[in-house]
């Protein structure tokens, strides 16, 4: 069938992130909670972006999925590899119960909706 470019998402800092069919299929096969909509939402409007400690050219885009309490949340994480200046590609995505430590590239306060 071949690897197909499914979408390009404009994210923070002018980064254009490509979503390829092979990468999305790989993420879904290991993590059935992954959907194209959740990936797009995390990339377009992340709660926090962390530079990966294991790879200097990778970033972790987190969005809050469920706020459990004032101190606990469930997150959705999209791993993006920066391929060249201003361009990245999704590597994988998954649910996470914490945000990994690392250099914070972007963070926004999550407003309490109560």
C-alpha positions in Angstrom: 0.0 0.0 0.0 2.9 2.4 0.7 3.5 5.2 3.2 1.2 8.1 2.5 1.3 11.7 3.9 -2.1 12.0 5.7 -1.9 15.6 7.0 0.3 18.5 7.8 -0.4 20.3 11.1 0.8 23.8 11.9 1.9 23.8 15.5 3.5 26.2 18.0 6.7 28.1 17.0 5.8 27.7 13.3 6.6 24.0 13.2 4.8 22.1 10.5 4.3 18.5 11.5 3.7 15.8 9.0 1.5 12.7 9.9 2.4 9.7 7.7 0.2 6.6 7.4 3.0 4.1 8.5 3.6 6.1 11.7 -0.1 6.5 12.6 -0.7 2.8 11.9 2.3 1.9 14.1 1.0 4.1 16.9 -2.6 2.6 16.7 -1.3 -1.0 16.5 0.4 -0.6 19.9 -2.0 1.9 21.4 -5.6 1.5 20.3 -6.6 4.7 22.1 -4.7 6.7 19.4 -6.9 8.5 16.8 -6.1 11.1 14.1 -8.3 13.6 15.9 -6.4 13.2 19.2 -3.1 13.5 17.4 -4.2 16.7 15.6 -5.5 18.2 18.8 -2.3 17.6 20.7 -0.2 19.0 17.9 -2.3 22.1 17.3 -3.0 23.0 20.9 -0.5 21.3 23.3 -0.6 21.8 27.0 3.2 21.3 27.2 6.0 20.5 24.8 9.2 18.8 26.2 12.5 18.2 24.4 13.3 14.5 24.6 16.2 13.5 26.8 17.0 10.5 24.6 17.1 12.4 21.3 17.9 16.1 20.9 15.8 16.3 17.7 12.6 14.9 19.2 9.9 16.7 21.1 7.0 15.3 23.2 3.7 17.1 22.7 1.3 16.6 25.6 -2.4 17.5 25.8 -4.5 17.0 28.9 -7.1 14.3 28.3 -8.7 14.0 31.7 -8.1 16.0 34.8 -8.5 13.5 37.7 -7.8 15.9 40.6 -5.8 19.1 41.2 -2.6 17.2 41.1 -3.4 14.3 38.7 -4.2 14.2 35.0 -4.2 11.8 32.2 -2.3 13.0 29.1 -2.1 12.2 25.4 1.5 12.3 24.1 2.6 12.7 20.5 6.3 12.1 19.8 7.6 14.4 17.0 11.0 14.1 15.3 12.3 17.5 13.9 13.5 16.5 10.4 14.7 20.0 9.3 14.2 23.6 10.3 10.5 24.3 10.7 9.5 20.7 9.8 8.8 17.6 11.9 7.0 14.3 11.6 5.0 12.3 14.1 6.8 9.2 15.2 4.3 7.7 17.6 1.5 8.6 20.1 0.1 7.1 23.3 -1.8 7.9 26.6 0.5 8.8 29.5 -0.2 9.2 33.2 2.7 11.7 33.7 4.7 14.2 31.7 8.3 13.1 31.2 11.0 15.4 32.6 13.2 17.4 30.2 13.7 20.9 28.8 10.3 22.6 28.6 9.9 24.2 25.2 6.3 25.3 25.7 3.8 25.3 28.5 0.5 26.8 29.1 -1.6 26.9 32.3 -4.5 24.6 32.2 -7.6 26.5 33.3 -9.9 25.0 35.9 -13.3 24.6 34.3 -15.2 24.1 37.5 
